[in-house]
Amino acid sequence: MPSVLSKIPLPQSFQNKVLSGAVLVLILMILKSKKEASSPRKIPRRQGQGNVDKVFMNRILDLLKIVIPSIKSMEVFDLSVLTVFLFIRTMMSIYISSLNGRIVKTIINGDLEKFIKKIVQLGLVAVPASFVNSYLEYLNKSLSLRFRRRLTEYFHDQYIKNMIFYQVSNLDSRVANPDQRLTTDIEKWANSLSQIYSNFSKPILDIFLFSKKLAVSIGYQGPMYVFLWYFFSGVLLKIVSPAFGKLTAIDQKLEGEYRSVHSQLLYHAEEVAFLQGQNWEKLKINQSYQQLNKHQIVVNKLRLFMGIFDGLLVKYGAVMAGYGIMGLPVFGPNSEEYLKKIGNDKSAITRDYVSNSSLLINLAKAIGRLVVSYKEIQQLAGYTRVVYEIKEVLSDLSSGYYKRTQVQQENETGQVVIDQGKHQTIQLDKGQIIQTQDIIEFDNVPIISPNGDTLIKGMCFKITPGMNVIISGPNGCGKSSLFRILGALWPVQGGTLYRPAIDKLFYIPQRPYLPPGTLRDQIIYPHTKLQMLRRKINDQDLIKLLEDVQLEYLVYRERGLDAANDWNDVLSGGEKQRIAMARLFYHKPQYAILDECTSSVSMDIEAIMYNKAKALNITLFTVSHRQSLFKFHEYILKFDGEGRYWFNKQNI
């Protein structure tokens, strides 16, 4: 039964204001985030769980400043064009709805000529409509690519500078899979963000325009009843909806862990195969996948549960409400006026019914998309959480702090305390680093691992050019840790470290890095060919360096320095180490840190390479157990593995 208010004639301007207000209230109710039921206090910024809350809003606004840097950016231009085309598509939908009604009227009246004319009009509209729909998809994808490029470039600037890429994995323990965060997760976040604008702006625009058109045809009561139904549906769905944002974040975390165990197996495949550890690895991989699969099954069941509610309320419930609304012109309070206006013409009633039903269907779809869009926002919140976490980690490391989940510390009684399960914030450099011209000096610098393990309480020694030092001692005593501190990979936790600029130090590990590229690239890394030419070094000079390490045959075997190959597979272990030594001779640093870098090279070639390095006035820091290398060094730094060390001149 119609209400008394529905019989009161209201001015059209007032009806439009009521409709606009109802739309605004509906939008605000849908976008309003749920409060945490467990605690009334505000959630700290760094404790976001992937929910749609204040933490999410702060994070998404922070990320938006990165992907939309200014109002003059191309992203804003794409958004403007997207808005225009969304408006055009809505106007086309309204026109097609009206045209559908006129086509039905010509059928009922049996007017073939007008029927053909209307069909032709519909065909003509189909051409621009198809273009508009395709172009909207193109714009959404274009926005996604722009967002991803902006965010990727921002993270690359933060990630690949000042050893941050090393510290993320080796010092900080918050992000176990930065590769996934910087690739897959950013892509998913950009796609989700680009879709959010269309999925919100298009329904809002449709709601306003379709409501205004329906208010003219049916009266303002029709759209108002639609709003009331979806308002009720939205509130109910909001109450029963699980925290899909948090579930999405967990899903991404488990995906990263599953990918990580596969990466670890590939990286250590040789050792695992030699030790026959395949069963152990299979167990770990299966356990990781089972955790992921179990979580995805739970999420899938929750989506089934929510799908039932969505269908019941938004789909079938809306159909019943729609039929009731469509009957208003004939059965409603203003039916006599309407029937008199059309002269009880059955074809006109059919025409209006088809047109209004098409408008109502589009309006219902728009409101439905807006009501159920909470899932898309929650999904974006989940992606935002995992993306923002890597941003926080990079920011902390750039500011000189890192966090570990397990840190050893001494309490007031001197006992070692291990705090597990909580992140401990640690300042990167508590000591002091002073740059010198050509001197390396450790002045009471402790050797402390990122976990807080103190290997040496305080080292004191001084090296000047020409003081070649060999380092020996048992495994785990601090030999490699010393170099990591010297190379700024690990923080200086106390004392004062004097050293020359980092580009005057060169490091060669036991397994040298051979990047994808040409044979020339392996020798001059990390220089480019242009940098090589600026140093007035040509290819003949590089061939001479290969001769110094007995590898000149590679130029002929691989058919020139421009040959590209997978050098880790093509070269033997000894060839890789000799390539690394040729790289050392190319750069000619003041100091060379050689960590078992000739373990796969014969002693005669090893002697040739060490004599060449000394001839180039490169001061050597060598870690090795090979007695044959001691004669190339004047000093020895010896660790006993129990926190003690000795620095003496050798009696050669």
Secondary structure, 3 states (H helix, E strand, C coil): CCCCHHHCCCCHHHHHHHHHHHHHHHHHHHHCCCCCCCCCCCCCHHHCCCCCCHHHHHHHHHHHHHHCCCCCCHHHHHHHHHHHHHHHHHHHHHHHHHHHHHHHHHHHHCCHHHHHHHHHHHHHHHHHHHHHHHHHHHHHHHHHHHHHHHHHHHHHHHHCCCCHHHHHHHCCCCCCCHHHHHHHHHHHHHHHHHHHHHHHHHHHHHHHHHHHHHHHHCCCHHHHHHHHHHHHHHHHHHHHCCCHHHHHHHHHHHHHHHHHHHHHHHHCHHHHHHCCCHHHHHHHHHHHHHHHHHHHHHHHHHHHHHHHHHHHHHHHHHHHHHHHHHCHHHHCCCHHHHHHHHCCCHHHHHHHHHHHHHHHHHHHHHHHHHHCCHHHHHHHHHHHHHHHHHHHHHHHHHCCEEEEEEEEEECCCCCEEEEEEEEEEEECCCCEEEECCCCEEEEEEEEECCCCCEEEEEEEEEECCCCCEEEECCCCCCHHHHHHHHCCCCCCCCCEEEECCHHHEEEECCCCCCCCEEHHHHHHCCCCHHHHHHCCCCHHHHHHHHHHCCCCHHHHHCCCCCCEECHHHHCCHHHHHHHHHHHHHHHCCCEEEEECCCCCCCHHHHHHHHHHHHHCCCEEEEECCCHHHHHHCCEEEEECCCCCEEEEECCC
